[in-house]
Amino acid sequence: MASGALVAIAAYLLSGGAAVVDKILLGQRIPSAPAYAFYVGVLGVFAFALAPFGFSVLSAPDLALALVSGALFVFALLAFYESLRRGEASRIVPLTGAMIPVF
């Protein structure tokens, strides 16, 4: 029980740290939320570096589903980053986390 609580605390700390870094990047370094979402989406291509650890070719329907879900993920990041750019991280991140189970 105690180790699970430590893992949950560590996960929340890392999530909060990532949100603060995103807020800083959107405020100073990359002022455009669409550009930031694009860069994060493009960096997802590097997941192919994990191919030697277990890669299989997907069927056409599975590949189409994977591509659609990847595109939807980038659009969801765009909405998240735009709201994070306009609002406070301490309000946006908990709201987003609370809405994830609803969707």
Steps between C-alpha positions, in 0.01 A plus 500: 500500500774744591693436180187567290451831678862595430458418133182712484672792673797475266267489199317814613830680560625409153169601342505834679860559396416424138207743513720776639763437230226507233368829639850652498566382144165632378558834669859570403666263256215383277214751514290308247292206628456349150876503444562333837236232430658441159847457648373257763310306234802480271718379786264202530664363184799409716288222651621295205835481680327243723433273200785256579326418829187362336362621170220350295332628187143610564206404286343775290208568741731506801743731320214735407378502860852572625544791259162650588566468873843660455348794313230540765770495768682790332174697480434427868851625579423814301191568711691425821796720410277787389308489828826472692640800313194712581427380854675398818666161517366444850144515362537348154691184593261378775201580279651303212582210731147497634344505153707212361280227658187676370620479142 
